[in-house]
Amino acid sequence: MGQLTGKNAIITGASSGIGATIAKHLAHEGANVVLAARRKEKLGTIAEEINTAGEGQALAVPTNVANRSEVEAMVKKAAETFGDIDIYVNNAGLMLDARVREGKVEEWEQMIDVNIKGALYGINAVTPTMIERSTGHIINIASVSGQEVTKISSVYSATKFAVRALSMGMEKELARTGVRVTNISPGMVDTDLARSRGRSNSDRRPLDTDDIARAIVYAVTQPDYVNVNEITVRPV
């Protein structure tokens, strides 16, 4: 029996990369997982893979996290299918052109809508019930770009600084409620997103998505009185 048997989790951005791997790791530990992302076919493939493994069950719910009503509908469907949500992983994210001098306002707005508003919509949808039950865990996936800014990351870093600030504030807001908050800040991870943006470092081996998923499993499997507030995972 896995460490998360009987638990129900939602993972956004779960159609590939870090999100898909998180879903597989949580399911391996026995959790039922709801996979939320826009790419319906990829979600279905990952859900089928998890269900075939015969550990936790998976449900694919196509969702645009930048749309509040879609997030609320997804959370409702998750609860109707599996029951109360124990773990919510805000993983969906966009990494577009982030130089201020380029003036790509539409790309900035997309990052703000997904990286910040998308996280807030999910938190808003699940937190009231978690507080009512005095249990639950919010995982926010930020980035080391939320700790350090480069000349090409200004706007992206701003969105990830916001996610980290949100995590820090929530820790204080939710203290003594039984609801835990963990901020995960990955360094360079070998994903399609990173490769598509040319974000590679030839001097160091990038992280695997499994490295981030293991950090999340660590945080959510601690005793109820332990709140792992922040984990930064970097390549050596």
N, C-alpha and C positions, 0 to 999 in steps of 0.2 A: 504493500500500500504506500502511495506517494505521500510526501509531506503536505500536499495541498488537496488531498482527496476531500471532496465535499465542498470545496471553495469554487466560486464563480468569478471569472475575470473577463474584462473587456480590454482589448488592445487595439488602438487606432494605428493607422498606417501599417496594417498587418498583411498587405498583399505581397511584400517582398522585404529583403534586407533585414534590418534589426527587428522590425515588428513581427515578421513571419517567424524569425528564430525565437523571439520571446514567447510567442504563442506555443511553439513546439515544446519549449522547455517547461512552461507552466503546465501544459497538458501532460507532459512526461511525469510531472510530480502529482498528477491526478486531478488537476483543476479542469473544470469545464471552461472553454474559452470562446469568446465572441470576437470574431475577426471583422474589424471595420476598416474600410478603405474604399476608394472609388472604383478600382479595377475588379469588376465582378468575376471574370473568368479566373484570374489569378487567385482571388479569394477562395473560389470554389475548389481549385486544385489543392490549396494548402489545407482547407477544411477536410477534404477527402483523405489527404495523407494522414492527418491527425486522427480522424475517425477510424481509419484502417489500422492504425497502430494499437487501438483498443485500450488506450489509457483514459485521459480526460476526453470528453466529447467536445466537438467544435461546431459552431454555427457561424456561417458567413452572412454578413449584413452590409451590402454596399452602402457606403455613407460618405458624404462630403462633409468633413468636420467644420468647414467654414460656413456651413448652413446650420443655424441653430435648430430649426425644426427637424432636420434630418438626424442630428445628434440625439435629440430628445426621443424621436421615434425609435432609433436604434437601441437606446438604453431601455425603453419600454419593452421592446421585443425581446431583448436579452433577459429581462426580469420575468417576462411571461414564459419564456422557454426554460430557464434554469433556476429562477428564484432570485433572491436578493444578491446584489453585486458586492463582492468582497474586495476585489482588486480592480482598479482602473488605471491603465497605463496610457498616458498621453505621449504617444510616440510619433504621431503624424507630424511631418515637418517638410518645409521647402527650403532649399538653398539655391537662391537665384543670384543674379548680379547685384552685389551689395555695395558698390562704390557710389558714394553720394554724388561725386562729380559727373557720373554718367547720366544722372537724371532719369533713371528708368522707374518712374513713379508707379506704373502699373505692376511691375515686378515687386516693388517694395510693398504695395498694398496686398498682393497675394501672400507674401511672407507674413505680414502682420495678421491677415485673416486666418491663415492656417496655424502658424506657430504660436500666436498669442490668443486670438479669439477662439480658435478651435480648442485649445486647452481649457479655456475658461468655460466654454459651452459644456464640455464633458464634466468638468468639476461641478458646475451648477446643477447638472442633471442627476449626479449620483450622491453628492455630499449630504443633502437633507436626510435621505434614508439612512445613510451611514451614521450620521449623528443620532438619529432616532434609535438606531440599534446599538449604539455605543461601540461600533466596530467597523473597520474598513481601512483600506490602504490606497492612497493616491500616489502613483509613480509619475513624476514629470521628467521627461527626457530633455535635458538642456544640451549643453555642449561646452567643450573647453573654450569655444568662441564666446561663451557667455562670461568667461573669466579674463580673456585676453583678446585684444582687438588688433587686427592687421590692417594694412592700407587697402586691402580688397574686401574686407569683411564688415564694414561699418554698419550697414543696415541689418544684415543677418545677425551680427553680434548683438545689436540692440535688441532684436527679438529674443535672443537666447538669454541675454541679461534679464529681460523681462520675465522669462520663464523661471529663472533662478530666484529673482526677487519675489515672484509669486509663491514659490515653494517656501521661501524663508518666512513670508508673511503668514502663510497657511499653517506652518508649524506652530506659530504663536496663537493664531485664531483658534486652532483645533486642539490646543493643549488641554488635557484632562477630559476630552470628549470620547476617547477611545479610538479616534480616527488618526491614523498615522500618515505622514507625508515623507516621501523620499525623493530627492533630486539626484538624478544620474547625469553626469557630464562626461560623455565619451570624447576621446581624442579621435584621431583619424581612424575610421573603420573602413574596411574593404567592402564597399557596397556599390551598386549601380549608380546611386545618387552621387557619391563622391567621385567616381570615375567620370561621370558625365560632365562634372564641373571642373575636371582637371585638377582636383584637390588630392594630389599624391605627394608622398615624400620619399624620394629614392634612397635617403640615408637611413630610414627606419622601416621595419616591417610593420604594415598597418595592422590594427586589431581585427580579429574575426568577430562576426556578429555574435557568436557563442560567448565571447568574452563579456559582452554587455548583458546578455541574457542571464549568465551565471551571477552577475552582480545583482540583478533584480531578484532572482530566486533566493539569494542570500538575504536580501532585505525583507522579503515577504514571508520568510520562514523563521524569522526570529520570534521569541516569545512575545506575547501580547503586550508586555510591559516595556519592551525594547523598541525604540523608534530610531532607525538608522536614517539620519536626516540628509546626509549628502555623501555621494560616492563619485570620485573622479577616476576615470579609467583611461590611462594613456599608454601608447606604445613605449617600450623601453628605449 
